[in-house]
Structures are given as C-alpha cells and as structure tokens.
Amino acid sequence: MPAGVVIVGAGQAGFQCAFSLRTEGYDGAITLVGDEDWLPYQRPPLSKGCLSGKQDLDAIALRPAAYYEANRIELRMGCQVASIDRKRLRVALVDGGEIPYEHLVLATGCRNRVLAGFEGACYLRTREEASLLMDRLDAAGTVTVIGGGFIGLEVAAAAAGHGRRVTVVEPQARLMQRAVGPIISAFYWDLHTRHGVRIALGTTAAEVAPADLVVAGIGVTPRTELAEAAGLAVANGIVVDERLRTEDEKIFAIGDCAAYPSRFAGGMARLESVQNAVDHGRCVAAAICGKGRVYDAVPWFWTDQFDAKLQMAGLSSGYDVQVVRGDLANGKFSVCYFRAGRLIAIDSMNRPGDHLAARKLLAGGLALTAEQAADLSFDLKAAI
Amino acid sequence: MASAGDFVLTVHDMTLFSRKPKETVSITYISHAGESCTAAVPVGTSVMEGAVSNSIDGIVAECGGACLCATCHVYVDEACLDILKPIAEDEEEMLGNTFAKRQPNSRLSCQLSVTKELAGLVVRTPEAQQ
C-alpha cells in the first residue's frame, strides 16, 4: 500500500486535518499519531464547562471510535514519534517501528511552562491534568492561581463558583495583557473582584502566601524538537510559509506549534486557539488534495468566566485608537481597535452579533470608521 | 443477619447499577440531501453533542457548544417546536448570523438540552454551516 499522510499530534489541529482530508475526498492512508491515551478530544471544555461542572469529561471526544474505523483513519494513541527521516520519508516511533509518509503534518502542539519552586502545582492542558485538578479542587479550601491569562482566570472563576477562596497572582500590571486591551482587563478585574476573587497584579509567584492548592497557568511553549532534530527551521514554533509548508515540501506544520506569516499580525504569528487549529487543519488538507491556498483566516478566540462571554476577533496589539461600542456598566459592549485608521480587532463582551460581524469585516478588509463603530444605531452588518 | 454471600451480592448489584447506561431518547437528524439518521442520545447532553457523537455530517459545532460560532444551526420539525425551551438572548443574537438563512424554526442545536420530553425530536441540517 502506498504511503499516505502521517499526522503527528492528535489534538484539535491533527484531528481536523484527518477529518478534512476525508471530506475533501482524499483516498490514501491516514495515520493520526497521538501521545495521549484518549480518543482525540476538545481542550476548551477542560477549563470551561468541565471545571465548572456543566460538562462531562466523557463527553468531550471530537468523534466516537467508530468514526475513525468508518473513515479509515488509523489512530495510534499512546504513541510517540522519536524522529523524522526526511530522506527515506519515514517517521520512527519511540516504541520501535516506522511509518512511511508521502506527506507529513506536524501538529505537535505545546507543553506547559513549568513553575519553578512549586512541585505540587497543578496545570491544565490535558484531560489527565483536568481530572487531577478537579480532585484536588474538591479537597482544597484555598486556591492560588499563578497567571492571570485565559486559563488562570477560567480556573479562578470555576473555583470561586465552587465556593473556594481564590487568589490570582499576575506579574504584569493588568489581566490577560497579551490578548486584550486595558478596558477588557479592567472589566475582568472588576468581575472577579465582585465574585470574591482576590487579584494581586504586579506580583510574582515567589511573593505568594501558601494555599491548599496552587494552579499554574503561565503559558505554554511549542513542541518543536522533532522538527529541529530533522533540520527544519524553528523560531518560536516550526517555521512555515503562507501555505503552512515547511522548507521541506513534504512536511507541513499546523496549530499551536506552527509559526506562519499573518497579515493580521503584520509578521510571523503563532497562535494558540481552536480557530487557528481548525482552519490550519482544513488548509493543509486542501493543499494535500491539490487545492492549495494561502492561509488567510481571521484569528478569533473566546473565554467564559462567570456569566461573561468574551469573544475576540482579529489581533488588537499595536492599536492606536480604541472605541467602545455599547455600555460598560451593563456588561454588553464591544471594544473596537484601529491602527492607522483601519479596523484591526473587535473584543465583544456579551455581544455575539458584533463578534460575527467583526470576523466578516476583518476577513474582507472592509472599511469601518471609529464614528460608525461607536454608534450603536449603526448596524455593523451594514458595513459588510 | 446478612451472610457473607449477601454482602457480595449487594456489591455486585451496586457495580451493575453504576454501569447502567444513561437514559437516552431517540432523535432524528435529516441532512439537506434528505438522508435520515436516528440516534439514541443520552438525556443531559445536547442535540448538537448527539449529532457529533454519532458522526452526523451537517453539524460543525466549531466552538464545542459554547453558543458562539453558529455552526450547529438546525431547522426543527414544526411539530416539535413547542416542546423546546424558548430561545435565550445569546442564541437569538447568534441566530441572526447563521450561514444558511434563518427560518422561524431555526435553533442552535448546542442550546437544545436533551430531556425525556424531546423523545422523537426531528431536526434538519442546513446545506452549509459556514
């Protein structure tokens, strides 16, 4: 049987690539290799629905086992790739054996940054880590979360919702600094404070008082070792071109591990999100099926904390003008970011219609003025 | 007084109980092309999760059920509309932005919690979700 597509990494990106290969009509062999023991699953519920108790850990699989069989996708779970042989077009497995490939897709994702000096700290990236965290949370009265980013704040909200006394420690001067503007950061400071969460900004882990449970959400680093050992370029991620191809035309990189040129970032971007994983997976599946296109999807993200739903479209860093649309006081508003007169991002708080309109506006590079953005009587859809 | 044998039996029964499959109701998904699939969907999950766990094409559910991508849009059979809980504010806003045209019987399937009352529900998926 001729070698087909081998996908290393069975997270959202790897799964989507296999899924889209079949829907695009790819008929060759597909092997999906993952180092976890579970069927490929969604990660967002781990820090959202599952932790707050609304969603069951058993209900997060992306597809049932029967799907893979019916679609001839060979799943190699609990399996690690040791190396890539680019000359012989094979990957070698840690437990012995090789898999030949015609196309290789690296969807290796990230690993947690480890908090030095806190051996007992919990993390939250995998299903196992989520289970452990839920068990530890059951027995804890006080919880300290190190890191005021999405994961840290989602954990803090869930723990506070379960009646725990929670402190969030963030070394930066405001919450979620990497992802959102200061208006949104301030809104979340207020939201958490109102729910009894103590927030210590400009504070490091070393200054923290002891708690029953410490959870570290201090970011992740891309897993690039396989690519690097195979001689591929690595710079904060596996370097790919605008079609997500590495310098080796047989090898692609997708999802959290891929660094790619993005017009939204104005340079190389490496994004950690479901949207990025899904759209990368689709783009590479199309390329393998001879329908290659430049990757140009609008980045979007979301976070659920308490009763607030924040949806972000575009990348706001580097804005020079920001405009509030709606009412900060009632928690239904969007912040629209502009750079040099052009819309670059919209963060929507409990305004999902604005978010979907934003994605269309940004995809089309359509004009919207700051005055229009601020005017609630102006329907954003009218600019599309 | 219970004998040792009774004790073993009791434990055995408890084990059986805990493994008892969750109660399900039957839901029918009909594709745009008219292909019909009836699935047993556990009470407590959502109509969207029932579709995904049965590999029903036509429902994308990119956000995994958070009511923020509008890619699990379905048309609910008119006869079943009354048994559904009303449309909440956030679902209403997302329904204004579906890819396929919104109809009076449009719903987001991630917002339809499966209860015993939903037994026999019929939903149709649109031609495309995005």
Chai-1 contact restraints between the chains, C-beta under 6 A:
chainA,res_idxA,chainB,res_idxB,connection_type,confidence,min_distance_angstrom,max_distance_angstrom,comment,restraint_id
A,Q42,B,G64,contact,1.0,0.0,6.0,A-B,restraint_1
A,P44,B,G64,contact,1.0,0.0,6.0,A-B,restraint_2
A,A59,B,E49,contact,1.0,0.0,6.0,A-B,restraint_3
A,R63,B,S55,contact,1.0,0.0,6.0,A-B,restraint_4
A,P64,B,S53,contact,1.0,0.0,6.0,A-B,restraint_5
A,Y67,B,S55,contact,1.0,0.0,6.0,A-B,restraint_6
A,W302,B,L68,contact,1.0,0.0,6.0,A-B,restraint_7
A,Q311,B,L68,contact,1.0,0.0,6.0,A-B,restraint_8
A,P352,B,L68,contact,1.0,0.0,6.0,A-B,restraint_9
A,P352,B,D90,contact,1.0,0.0,6.0,A-B,restraint_10
A,P352,B,E93,contact,1.0,0.0,6.0,A-B,restraint_11
A,P352,B,M94,contact,1.0,0.0,6.0,A-B,restraint_12
A,G353,B,E93,contact,1.0,0.0,6.0,A-B,restraint_13
A,G353,B,G96,contact,1.0,0.0,6.0,A-B,restraint_14
A,L356,B,N97,contact,1.0,0.0,6.0,A-B,restraint_15
